[in-house]
């Protein structure tokens, strides 16, 4: 299976794993699964950290290096994704989440997220099933 982590799930996995169920951790760590994040998640973390809305235990550069050293695949945002944003229903106003949703749709990923607004889109999500 191919999964994409919502930004908060990435942060919990790298810094606060007890926020995640053992099933979620096992899914992320299962070598049969491909685990991805969008570059938009790194952008969101960097932005919120610079605005002092998010405290990191290390620098954003160290976090990026940690992700690069892991088995997590970093997916770039294809320019065509921006064209598809307008086609999404307005369930969710968060631009970061909207790009993660488009990325999941285009890359055929299941989103691991607790965000119930994301569940409203025509995309496969998991959280309760793994909690």
C-alpha contacts under 8 A as a table, 3 or more apart, distances in Angstrom:
res1	aa1	res2	aa2	distance
1	X	32	X	7.18
1	X	33	X	4.88
1	X	34	X	6.23
1	X	109	X	7.83
1	X	110	X	7.93
2	X	33	X	5.75
2	X	34	X	4.61
2	X	35	X	6.05
2	X	36	X	7.55
2	X	108	X	7.23
2	X	109	X	5.03
2	X	110	X	6.29
3	X	33	X	7.31
3	X	34	X	6.13
3	X	35	X	4.97
3	X	36	X	5.98
3	X	109	X	4.80
3	X	110	X	4.57
3	X	111	X	5.72
3	X	112	X	6.77
4	X	35	X	5.85
4	X	36	X	4.52
4	X	37	X	5.24
4	X	38	X	7.44
4	X	104	X	6.65
4	X	109	X	5.83
4	X	110	X	6.04
4	X	111	X	4.91
4	X	112	X	6.26
5	X	8	X	7.95
5	X	9	X	5.78
5	X	10	X	5.89
5	X	35	X	7.31
5	X	36	X	6.31
5	X	37	X	5.42
5	X	111	X	5.87
5	X	112	X	5.10
5	X	113	X	6.78
6	X	9	X	5.28
6	X	10	X	6.42
6	X	37	X	7.34
6	X	41	X	7.39
6	X	97	X	7.63
6	X	100	X	7.24
6	X	111	X	6.66
6	X	112	X	6.05
6	X	113	X	5.37
7	X	10	X	5.15
7	X	11	X	6.41
7	X	37	X	7.80
7	X	41	X	5.09
7	X	42	X	7.85
7	X	44	X	7.73
7	X	45	X	7.66
8	X	11	X	5.04
8	X	12	X	6.12
8	X	113	X	7.89
9	X	12	X	5.04
9	X	13	X	5.95
9	X	20	X	7.86
9	X	112	X	7.22
9	X	113	X	6.63
10	X	13	X	5.12
10	X	14	X	6.16
10	X	37	X	7.72
11	X	14	X	5.25
11	X	15	X	5.73
11	X	16	X	7.00
12	X	15	X	5.21
12	X	16	X	4.34
12	X	17	X	5.13
12	X	18	X	7.65
12	X	19	X	6.14
12	X	20	X	6.93
13	X	16	X	6.04
13	X	17	X	4.77
13	X	20	X	7.22
13	X	25	X	7.46
14	X	17	X	6.73
15	X	57	X	7.68
16	X	19	X	5.95
16	X	20	X	8.00
17	X	20	X	5.49
17	X	25	X	7.81
18	X	21	X	7.18
20	X	24	X	6.15
20	X	25	X	6.59
20	X	131	X	7.42
21	X	24	X	5.28
21	X	25	X	6.43
21	X	130	X	6.96
21	X	131	X	5.14
22	X	25	X	5.04
22	X	26	X	5.93
22	X	131	X	7.69
23	X	26	X	5.00
23	X	27	X	6.04
23	X	130	X	5.18
23	X	131	X	6.47
24	X	27	X	5.01
24	X	28	X	6.23
24	X	127	X	7.88
24	X	130	X	5.47
24	X	131	X	6.77
25	X	28	X	5.11
25	X	29	X	6.05
26	X	29	X	5.02
26	X	30	X	5.73
27	X	30	X	5.23
27	X	33	X	7.12
28	X	33	X	7.16
28	X	35	X	6.26
29	X	33	X	7.78
30	X	33	X	5.62
31	X	34	X	7.35
34	X	72	X	7.47
34	X	73	X	7.56
35	X	71	X	7.31
35	X	72	X	5.16
35	X	73	X	6.15
36	X	72	X	5.26
36	X	73	X	4.48
36	X	74	X	5.69
36	X	75	X	6.62
37	X	41	X	6.79
37	X	72	X	7.01
37	X	73	X	6.34
37	X	74	X	5.13
37	X	75	X	6.01
38	X	41	X	5.49
38	X	42	X	7.34
38	X	74	X	5.77
38	X	75	X	4.78
38	X	76	X	6.16
38	X	77	X	7.05
38	X	100	X	6.38
38	X	103	X	7.24
39	X	42	X	5.22
39	X	43	X	6.34
39	X	74	X	6.29
39	X	75	X	5.98
39	X	76	X	5.45
39	X	77	X	6.70
40	X	43	X	4.88
40	X	44	X	6.03
40	X	77	X	7.40
40	X	96	X	6.11
40	X	99	X	7.07
40	X	100	X	7.19
41	X	44	X	5.00
41	X	45	X	6.16
41	X	96	X	7.01
41	X	100	X	7.91
42	X	45	X	5.12
42	X	46	X	6.08
42	X	60	X	7.98
42	X	64	X	7.41
43	X	46	X	5.13
43	X	47	X	6.01
44	X	47	X	5.14
44	X	48	X	6.04
44	X	96	X	6.74
45	X	48	X	5.29
45	X	49	X	5.92
45	X	54	X	7.32
45	X	60	X	7.59
46	X	49	X	5.11
46	X	50	X	6.10
46	X	60	X	6.06
47	X	50	X	5.16
47	X	51	X	6.28
48	X	51	X	5.08
48	X	52	X	6.16
48	X	53	X	4.98
48	X	54	X	5.32
49	X	52	X	5.00
49	X	53	X	5.78
49	X	54	X	4.62
49	X	55	X	5.90
49	X	56	X	7.05
50	X	53	X	7.60
50	X	54	X	7.98
51	X	54	X	7.62
52	X	55	X	6.65
56	X	59	X	6.63
56	X	60	X	7.62
58	X	62	X	6.09
58	X	63	X	6.68
59	X	62	X	5.16
59	X	63	X	6.36
60	X	63	X	4.97
60	X	64	X	6.13
61	X	64	X	5.14
61	X	65	X	6.18
62	X	65	X	4.98
62	X	66	X	6.06
63	X	66	X	4.96
63	X	67	X	6.27
64	X	67	X	5.12
64	X	68	X	6.13
65	X	68	X	4.95
65	X	69	X	6.12
66	X	69	X	5.17
66	X	70	X	6.33
67	X	70	X	5.10
67	X	71	X	7.56
67	X	72	X	6.17
68	X	71	X	7.47
68	X	72	X	7.02
68	X	73	X	7.61
68	X	74	X	7.71
77	X	81	X	6.74
77	X	99	X	7.90
77	X	103	X	7.12
78	X	81	X	5.49
78	X	82	X	7.70
79	X	82	X	5.72
79	X	83	X	7.49
80	X	83	X	5.33
80	X	84	X	6.81
81	X	84	X	5.18
81	X	85	X	6.56
81	X	99	X	7.39
81	X	102	X	6.26
81	X	103	X	7.06
81	X	106	X	7.89
82	X	85	X	5.32
82	X	86	X	7.82
82	X	99	X	7.85
83	X	86	X	6.47
83	X	87	X	7.93
84	X	87	X	5.27
84	X	88	X	6.99
84	X	102	X	7.13
85	X	88	X	5.50
85	X	98	X	6.99
85	X	99	X	7.28
85	X	102	X	6.98
86	X	89	X	7.90
88	X	98	X	7.94
88	X	121	X	7.96
89	X	92	X	7.82
89	X	121	X	7.59
90	X	93	X	6.43
91	X	117	X	6.33
91	X	118	X	7.78
91	X	120	X	6.89
91	X	121	X	7.61
92	X	97	X	7.58
92	X	98	X	6.98
92	X	117	X	5.96
92	X	118	X	7.03
93	X	98	X	7.46
94	X	97	X	5.43
94	X	98	X	6.23
95	X	98	X	5.00
95	X	99	X	6.30
96	X	99	X	5.30
96	X	100	X	6.36
97	X	100	X	4.91
97	X	101	X	6.09
97	X	118	X	7.59
98	X	101	X	5.04
98	X	102	X	6.28
99	X	102	X	5.06
99	X	103	X	6.02
100	X	103	X	5.00
100	X	104	X	6.09
101	X	104	X	5.11
101	X	105	X	6.24
101	X	111	X	7.80
101	X	118	X	7.38
101	X	121	X	7.96
101	X	123	X	7.20
102	X	105	X	5.05
102	X	106	X	6.10
103	X	106	X	5.16
103	X	107	X	5.78
103	X	109	X	7.87
104	X	107	X	5.21
104	X	108	X	5.51
104	X	109	X	4.58
104	X	110	X	6.50
104	X	111	X	6.67
104	X	123	X	7.28
105	X	108	X	5.20
105	X	109	X	6.55
105	X	123	X	6.32
106	X	109	X	7.90
109	X	124	X	7.57
110	X	123	X	7.25
110	X	124	X	5.05
110	X	125	X	5.32
110	X	126	X	7.06
111	X	123	X	7.75
111	X	124	X	6.37
111	X	125	X	4.56
111	X	126	X	6.29
112	X	125	X	5.82
112	X	126	X	5.10
112	X	127	X	5.95
113	X	118	X	7.78
113	X	125	X	6.72
113	X	126	X	6.39
113	X	127	X	5.72
114	X	126	X	7.83
114	X	127	X	5.56
114	X	128	X	7.73
115	X	118	X	5.63
115	X	119	X	6.98
116	X	119	X	5.01
116	X	120	X	6.97
117	X	120	X	5.50
117	X	121	X	7.73
118	X	121	X	5.77
118	X	125	X	7.75
119	X	122	X	7.85
119	X	123	X	7.30
119	X	124	X	7.60
119	X	125	X	6.20
126	X	129	X	5.98
126	X	130	X	6.74
127	X	130	X	5.25
127	X	131	X	5.94
128	X	131	X	4.97
